[in-house]
Each structure stands twice: as C-alpha cells, then as structure tokens.
C-alpha cells in the first residue's frame, strides 16, 4: 500500500469536493438565504439590557443587505477561485525553508540524551493566527489510518517531543493571501458584518479552511521532494513519521508519511 499516494489522492479529493460545495450548496447567497429562512426558528436569549425585538430586526436587516449586495457576492466567488498554485516554485521554496529551518532548530534544542525518544507523529496545528505550531510525539502503537478530517486521531499524547520551542511555527500566510487581501480591502467593519451575519458558522472562516487544505497539499508535494533532507536532520525518528495538519483541538488530516 502506497500511503503517500493515498494521502495525496485524499487531499485532492477533499479539495475538489470543498470547492464544489462552495460553488453550489455553500455559495454566499445560498448561505445567507438559509440564515434568513431559519431566522425565526433561532432561539433568542432575553437580556434586560437589550431590546431583543429591535436587535432581531437589525440583524435581519443586515442579512438582507448582504443578500442583495451582488458585487460582494462576486468578490467572494473570486476569492474562492483564487487558490494559490501550491506547485509554484516560490511557494515550494517557501514551504521548504519553513520546514527545514524549524525542524533544524527543533533538532538543535533536543536534550543530549533525547530521553530515548523516537518521533513518529508530527502535527502542524494552527489556531486563529495564520501560523501553525509543531507538535511531535512517539507512539509505537500507532496504526496508519486515512483520515477524513471528521474524526480525532487516537494516540498517546503524553509522549511528546521534548523542548520544542514556542517560536517554531509554520506560517500559512502565502496560502491565505487572496483571503487576507479581500479582508483588508473590505475593512474591519464589513468583515465583522459578514462574520456576525454568519451565525455560528463564520463564512470567511470556512473559506480559510479551504485555503489551508490547499496548503496541506502544497506541504505534501514539498515533503515528497525534500524527505531525504528531513530524514538527515538530527531528530531521532522511527521508520515512518506520520505528519498531520489540524486546527487546535480539532480533527486532523494526513499530510505525509516520511
């Protein structure tokens, strides 16, 4: 079984169906219309300091304003269509530098005795910032499983790679550039309006997930080129190192097997 072939196909599959989802069921207009259709079914919590009926009227008005903003809809569609070409030489070199520099730094900061540690699970875990932190673990009982991004990986999280510096971060900014540019051009007030109208699911955060998924594919392609260099770093590793991407405390996706 070629694990990396399966992982690449898996990433490409989810990238393809997510783009299709945004184009069809999850278009911005459909998203807003669903919010409006469900508006009266939402349970509103009372607060003596807030006029709930007035607040509801204002929120509904914002939804309608966004729904009728055809120019905004076109701009969002354009952003979704502007996924970065992760095979571009500059992007690939950027990924390579991020990986080599951070993992080299981690190797230099390992204790001399290394606590008999051998890395076999490596995570790039992002939060609200466009950066991911490196987390490494040893779990000799781990068995390979192709993840869908809907389940949690089971592993022994107590056996963590010692002395990973908090400064060891992977910056996703180049992958997110079209979205970041859009948010900058719209301004904070408009972005807040879009996010607040999105209810419990932020539409722009969902787009961000699409861009990060594309980034995982770029990292996969890069690791396939530089796997030998990574293996030569002074980090004790098992025969297979399984690499994953995920949001902090959320479900994971396979990126590569080193």
C-alpha positions in Angstrom: 0.0 0.0 0.0 1.5 3.4 -1.1 0.4 5.5 1.9 1.5 8.8 0.3 -0.3 8.1 -2.9 -3.5 7.5 -0.8 -2.9 10.7 1.2 -2.3 12.8 -2.0 -5.5 11.5 -3.5 -7.3 12.1 -0.3 -6.2 15.7 -0.1 -7.1 16.3 -3.8 -10.5 14.7 -3.2 -11.4 16.9 -0.3 -10.1 20.0 -2.1 -12.2 19.2 -5.1 -15.4 18.5 -3.2 -15.0 21.5 -0.9 -14.6 23.8 -3.9 -17.7 22.3 -5.5 -19.5 22.7 -2.2 -18.8 26.4 -2.2 -19.8 26.8 -5.8 -23.1 25.0 -5.3 -24.7 24.4 -1.9 -22.5 26.8 0.1 -22.4 29.8 -2.2 -22.6 33.0 -0.2 -26.1 33.8 -1.5 -27.4 30.3 -0.6 -25.7 30.6 2.8 -27.4 33.9 3.6 -30.8 32.7 2.3 -30.6 29.7 4.6 -29.8 32.0 7.5 -32.9 34.1 6.6 -35.1 31.1 6.2 -34.1 29.8 9.7 -34.1 33.3 11.3 -37.4 32.9 13.1 -36.5 29.5 14.3 -33.5 30.7 16.2 -33.8 30.8 20.0 -33.0 34.3 21.2 -31.9 34.6 24.8 -33.5 37.5 26.7 -31.5 40.2 28.3 -32.9 43.0 30.4 -30.3 45.4 29.0 -31.1 44.6 25.3 -34.3 45.2 23.3 -34.4 41.8 21.7 -37.0 42.6 19.1 -35.1 45.7 18.0 -31.9 43.6 17.9 -33.6 40.9 15.8 -34.9 43.5 13.4 -31.4 45.0 12.9 -29.8 41.5 12.4 -32.4 40.6 9.8 -31.8 43.9 8.0 -28.1 43.1 7.9 -28.7 39.7 6.4 -31.0 41.2 3.7 -28.4 43.9 2.9 -25.7 41.3 2.4 -28.0 39.1 0.4 -28.7 42.0 -2.0 -25.1 43.0 -2.4 -24.3 41.3 -5.7 -20.9 42.9 -6.0 -19.9 41.4 -2.7 -21.1 38.0 -3.8 -18.9 38.2 -7.0 -15.9 39.3 -4.9 -16.3 36.4 -2.6 -16.7 34.0 -5.5 -13.5 35.4 -7.0 -11.6 34.9 -3.7 -12.7 31.2 -3.6 -11.5 30.8 -7.2 -8.0 32.3 -6.4 -6.5 29.3 -4.6 -2.7 29.7 -4.6 -0.8 27.4 -7.0 1.0 25.3 -4.5 3.2 23.8 -7.2 4.7 27.3 -7.9 8.5 27.3 -7.4 8.4 30.2 -5.0 5.7 28.6 -2.9 7.5 25.3 -2.8 10.8 27.0 -1.8 8.9 28.9 0.9 7.5 25.7 2.4 10.9 24.0 2.2 12.6 26.8 4.1 9.8 26.8 6.7 10.1 23.1 7.3 13.9 22.8 7.2 14.6 25.9 9.4 12.0 25.0 12.0 12.8 21.3 12.2 16.6 22.0 12.3 16.0 24.4 15.2 14.0 21.7 17.0 16.8 19.2 16.5 19.3 21.6 18.0 17.2 22.1 21.1 16.7 18.4 21.9 18.3 17.2 25.1 21.5 15.4 24.6 20.1 12.2 26.0 16.9 12.7 23.9 15.1 10.7 26.6 15.2 7.6 24.2 12.6 9.4 22.2 11.9 8.5 18.5 9.5 10.7 16.6 6.7 9.0 14.6 3.8 11.5 14.8 4.3 15.2 13.8 1.5 17.8 13.8 1.2 21.2 12.3 -1.5 22.7 14.5 -2.9 26.1 13.7 -5.2 28.4 15.7 -6.7 31.8 14.9 -3.5 33.2 13.6 -2.2 32.2 10.1 0.5 30.1 11.8 0.8 26.5 12.9 2.9 25.2 15.8 4.9 21.9 15.6 4.0 19.1 18.0 5.8 15.8 17.9 5.0 12.6 19.6 6.2 9.0 19.9 3.5 6.3 19.9 4.9 2.9 18.7 1.4 1.5 18.8 0.0 3.9 16.2 -1.5 2.3 13.2 -1.9 4.2 9.9 -5.4 5.4 9.1 -6.5 7.6 6.2 -8.5 10.4 7.9 -11.4 12.4 6.5 -10.9 15.5 8.7 -14.1 14.5 10.6 -12.6 12.3 13.3 -9.9 12.6 16.0 -6.7 10.7 15.8 -6.1 8.4 18.7 -2.5 8.4 20.0 -0.6 8.7 23.3 -0.3 12.5 23.6 1.7 12.1 26.9 4.8 11.1 24.9 5.6 14.5 23.4 8.9 15.5 21.7 10.8 17.4 24.4 11.9 21.0 24.2 10.0 22.2 21.1 10.5 26.0 21.2 7.3 28.1 21.1 9.0 30.1 18.2 8.9 27.1 15.9 6.0 28.0 13.7 4.9 27.3 10.2 3.4 30.5 8.6 0.4 29.8 6.3 0.2 33.4 5.2 1.2 32.8 1.5 -1.6 30.2 1.1 -4.2 32.7 2.6 -3.1 35.7 0.7 -6.2 36.1 -1.5 -8.5 35.9 1.5 -6.3 38.2 3.6 -6.2 40.7 0.7 -10.0 40.6 0.5 -10.4 41.2 4.2 -8.0 44.1 4.1 -9.8 45.7 1.2 -13.3 45.3 2.8 -12.2 46.7 6.1 -12.8 45.5 9.7 -16.5 46.7 9.8 -17.5 44.9 6.7 -15.7 41.7 7.7 -17.3 41.8 11.1 -20.7 42.3 9.4 -20.1 39.2 7.2 -19.0 37.1 10.2 -21.7 38.2 12.5 -24.4 37.5 9.9 -23.0 34.0 9.5 -24.3 32.9 12.9 -22.5 30.0 14.5 -20.5 29.3 11.3 -18.3 32.1 10.0 -18.4 32.0 6.2 -14.9 33.6 5.9 -13.5 31.0 8.4 -14.9 28.3 6.2 -13.1 29.8 3.2 -9.9 29.9 5.3 -10.3 26.1 5.9 -10.4 25.6 2.1 -7.2 27.6 1.7 -5.4 25.7 4.5 -6.5 22.4 2.9 -4.8 23.6 -0.3 -1.7 24.4 1.9 -1.6 20.8 3.2 -1.4 19.6 -0.4 1.5 22.1 -1.0 3.3 20.8 2.1 2.7 17.2 0.8 4.3 18.0 -2.5 7.3 19.7 -0.8 7.9 16.8 1.6 7.9 14.4 -1.3 10.8 16.4 -2.7 12.8 17.0 0.5 12.1 13.9 2.5 15.7 12.9 2.4 16.9 16.2 3.8 14.3 16.0 6.6 15.5 12.5 7.5 19.1 13.7 7.7 18.2 16.2 10.5 19.3 15.3 14.0 15.9 14.3 15.2 15.5 10.6 16.3 12.8 9.2 14.1 11.1 5.8 13.7 10.9 4.1 10.3 7.8 6.0 9.5 6.9 9.5 10.6 3.2 10.4 10.1 2.6 14.1 9.5 -0.8 15.7 10.1 -2.5 19.1 9.9 -5.3 20.4 12.0 -6.8 23.3 13.9 -6.0 23.4 17.6 -8.0 20.7 19.4 -9.9 19.8 16.2 -9.9 16.9 13.8 -6.8 16.0 11.8 -5.9 15.3 8.2 -3.0 13.3 6.9 -0.4 15.3 5.1 2.5 12.9 4.5 4.3 9.8 5.7 8.1 10.5 6.0 
